[in-house]
Amino acid sequence: MDWEFFIELGLGGLTRGSIYALIAIGYTMVYGIIELINFAHGEIYMLGAFTGLIVAGVMGVYGFPAFAILLMAIVIAILYCAAYGYTMEKVAYKPLRGAARLSPLISAIGMSLFLQNYIILAQTSDFLPFPTLIPDFEFMEPIAHIFGSTDLVIVAASAVSMAALTVFIKFTKLGKAMRATAQNRKMAMLLGINADRIISTTFIIGSSLAALGGVLISTHSGQLNFMIGFIAGVKAFTAAVLGGIGSIPGAMLGGLFLGLTESYAAGYISSDYEDVFAFSLLVIFLIFRPSGILGKAPVEKV
C-alpha cells in the first residue's frame, strides 16, 4: 500500500471537509432554531468569494502585501455577507415565519436563484482567476507536495472558528439564549428572550462562516464562478444531514466525514464519481440512520 498517497488523500479530504463544515454550520444553526433549510446559504458563500476577489483586485493595484490583502478580504467579506444574511432573513424569511412550511422553502430557493443571477450580471466569463494570497511557509517544505500552506491555513482557520463558536454557544449569555430558542422558541420568548434577535444573530454567524470559507477556498483553488455556491451548498447540506441536522458538532463531523469520503473515493476509484459517492452516502444514511451521526431521533408524544 502506498502510505504517502493514502496520507495525501486524507489531508486533502481534511481540507475539503473543513470548508464543508464551515458552510454546514450555517445550515444546521438555522434549522435548529426555526426548522428552515436555507437553500440560499451556499450563495452567501459564493458572495463571500466574489467580495474577496474585488478586495484583492483593488488592494493588489496599490501594492499591498499578499497576507494583508487576505486578511482584509476576509474581514470585508465577513462584514458584507453578515449584512446580506441579516437582510435576507428580514426580507425573505421573517414575513413567512407563521406561514405554511412550504412557503419559506420556496422563498429560500427564490433567494438562491436571485443571488446567482445577481452575480451573473457582473461576471464576464465562465471562471474568474483568484490570486494566491497565502505564501509558501518554509517550515512546510518537507511536506509541501502533500499538504501545502493554503491547506494548513484553511484547516487552522476552520478549527479556530469552530472552537470559538463552540465556546460562544456554550458559555456566553447570547449563546445560551440561542440554545434555549432552539430547544423551545415559545418558552424562550415567555422567559424574556428576544427570538427575532436570536434568529437574526444566527443568520449573521452562519453567513460570516460561509464568507470565510468562500475566500479561503477561492485562494486555494485559484478560480471561482457563480455556480460554486450551489455546488458547495448542496455538499454542505449533505454534510449537515450526515452529522445530524440541528447539531453543530454533527455539522463539523459530517463535513469532515464527507470530505474524507470524497477524497478517498476520488483517489482510489475515480474522480468522475466523487459526487456519486457523496450522495450515495447521503441516501444510505437517510435509509438506515435518518437522524445522522450525532442527531437524535424525534420522540413522538402521545
N, C-alpha and C positions, 0 to 999 in steps of 0.2 A: 504493500500500500504506500502511495506517495503521501507521506505525512505533511510535507511542506504545502502541497496542493490542498490537502484537507484543511490545514490551518488557514491558508489564504482564503478559502471559501467561507470558513467560519468567521473570519474577521470582516470579510466583505458583507456577509449576512448581518453581522452586528451593526455595521454602519447603516445598512439599508433599514434594518429593524428599528434603529434608534429614531430615524425620521418617521417611520410609520407610527411609532409610539407617540411622538410629539403631536402628530395630527390626530391620532385616535383618542388622545386625552380630551380634545375638544368635543368630539362626538359623544364620548361617554359621560362627560360632565353635564352637557346639555340634556342628554336623555335621562340621566339620573335625577335631574331636578324637575323638568317639565315633560318628560317622556316624549320628546320630539327628536326625530332623526334629521339633523340639519344637513341636508344634502348640498347646501351651498358652502359648507365648510372647506371643501377641497379648493374651491375658487378663492377663498381667503388666502390659502397657502400660495396659490398662483399669483395673487395680487402682491403678496409679500416679496415674491421673487422679482416681479417687474418693478416694484418700488426700489428694491435693492439695485437693480440694473440701472435705473435712472440716476440714483445717488452715485453709484460707481462711475457712471459716464461723466457726470458733472464734476465730481471731485478729481477724476483722472485727468481732466483737461487742465486743472490747476496744479497738477503735480504732487498731490498728497501721497504719502507712503501707503502701500497696499493694505497693511494691517489697520491703519487708521480709517481707510475707506471702508474696510469690512465692518469695523465697529460702528461707524456712523450709519452704514447701510442697514445694519441690524436694528439699531435704535430707531431710525426713521421708519423702517418697515413695520416694526412692532407698534409704534405710535399710530401710524396710518391705518394698519389693519385692525388695531384695537378700536379705533374710532369707527371704522367700517362695520365691525362686528356689532358694536353698540347700536349704530344707526339701523343696521339690518334687523336687529331684534325689535327695535321700536317700530319700524315701518312695516315689516313683513310678518312678524310673529305675534307681537303683543295684541294687535287688534283681533286676532283669531284665537286668543287663548281660551275663550269659552265656546268656541265653535266645535263642530264635529271633528274627529281626529284626522279625517282625510284632508280637511281644508288646510291646516298648517303644512302638511306633507306636500300638497300641490304648490303651496306658496314657496316652500323650500326649493323645489325643482325649478320653479319660475325664477327665483333669485339666482340659482346656479346658471341657468341659460342667459339671464340678463348680464351677469358678470363676465361670462365667456365672450359674449358679443360686444360688450363694452371694451374688452381688450382687443378683439379682432379689429375694431375700428382704428386702433392706433398701430397695430402690428403690420409690418410691410413684407414679411417673408415667413416661411414655414417655421424656421428656427432662428433665434437670435443668439449671437455669441455672448457669453457671460465671462467677464475677466477672472483670471485666477488671482484671488486676493489673499490666499494663505501661503506664506513662504515655506520652502523645504527646511525642516528643522535638522540641524547637523546631527543631533543625538539619535535620530531615527534612520540614519543612512544604512546601518546594517540590515534593517528590515523594511526599507523603503519599497522594495519590489513586491512585498505582500501587504503592507499596511502603511499608507502614506500619511503625510502631515494633515491633509484635509480629512482623512478618516479619523485621525486622533481628535481633531478639533470637533468634528461632528459628534463623536461618541462622548467626549468630555462635556460639551455644551448640553447635550441631551441628558446626561447623568446629573449634572448640576441643576438643570431646570426641573427635572423630575424630583430630585431630593428637596429643592426649595419649595416646590408645590406641595409635596407631602408634609413638610413642616408647617407650611401655611394652613393647609386643610386641618391638620390635627391640633395645632396649638394656638392659632390666632382666634380672636373673637369672631371675625368675619368668616373664617374657615369653619368654625363650629356652627355658625348660623347657616352656612351652605349645607352642612351635613344634616342639620335639623330640617331644612327646607326640602332636601332630597328625601328624607325619611317620611315626612308628613307635612305637606305645604300648608294645609288648612290649620293644623295645630300650631305650626310655627308662627303663622300670622296671628293666631289668638294670643300667643305669648309675646307679641310686640315686634316680631321680625318683619322687616320690610321685604316682602317676597319679590316685588318688582326690582328693587335694588340688587338683591341676590342674583336674580336671573340675568340682569344686565352685567353684573360682575363676572358671572360665569362665561358669558359670550366674550367679554373683554379678555379674560385669561386664555380661553381656548383660541381666540384669534391671534393673540400675541405669540403663543407657542407655535401656531401654524406659520406665522410670518417668519419666526426664527428658523424653522425647518426649511422654508422656501428659499431664503437667502443662502443657507449653508449647503443645501443640496445643489443649488444652481452653480455656486462657485466650485463645487466638487465635479459636477458633470460638464461644466463649461458651456452649456446651452439651455435654452428654455423656449417654450411656446405656450399658446393659450390653452392647450389640452393637458398640460402637466397637472393641473388641479383636479381634473376629472379622474385621471388615472390614479394619482396618489390618494385622492379622496376615497375611491372605491376600495383600494387596498387597505387604507387606514380603517375604513368602516368594517372590512373583513377582520382586521386585527382586533377591533373593539368587540366584535361578536365572539371571536375565538377566546378572548380573555374573559369575557363576561360583560355585556353591555351594562353600563351604570357603575362599574367598578374601576377606579383609577389604577390600582395595582394591576388589575386584569388587563387594562389597555396597554400598560407598559409591557407586561409579559406577553400579551398577544402580538404586539408589534415585533418584539424580538423573535418570537417563535415563527411568525410568518416570514420575517426577513431571512432567518436561517434556513427555513424550508425552501424558499425560492432559490437561495444561493446554492445549496447543495443539489437541488433538482436541476438547476441550470448547468452546474459543473459536471455532474455525473451522468446526466441523461441528455438534455438538450435545452439550450436557452430559448428555443422556439416555444417550449411548452411550460415555461415558468408560471405564466398566468393560469394555465390549466391546473397545475398542481396547487396553486394558491386557492382557487375557487373550489377545487375538489376537496381540499381540506375543510373549507367552509361548509360544504354540503355534508361531509362526514360528521362534523361537529353538530350541525343542526339536526341530524338524524339521531345520533347517539348521546349527545350532551348539549341540548339547545341552550342551556344556561351558561355555557362557556366554561373555561378552566376554573376561574375563581368566582363565577356568578352563582347566585342562589336560586334554586327553583322556586317559582311563586307558590305561596301557600294559599289554598282555597279555604275561605272561611264559610262555615255553614250557618 
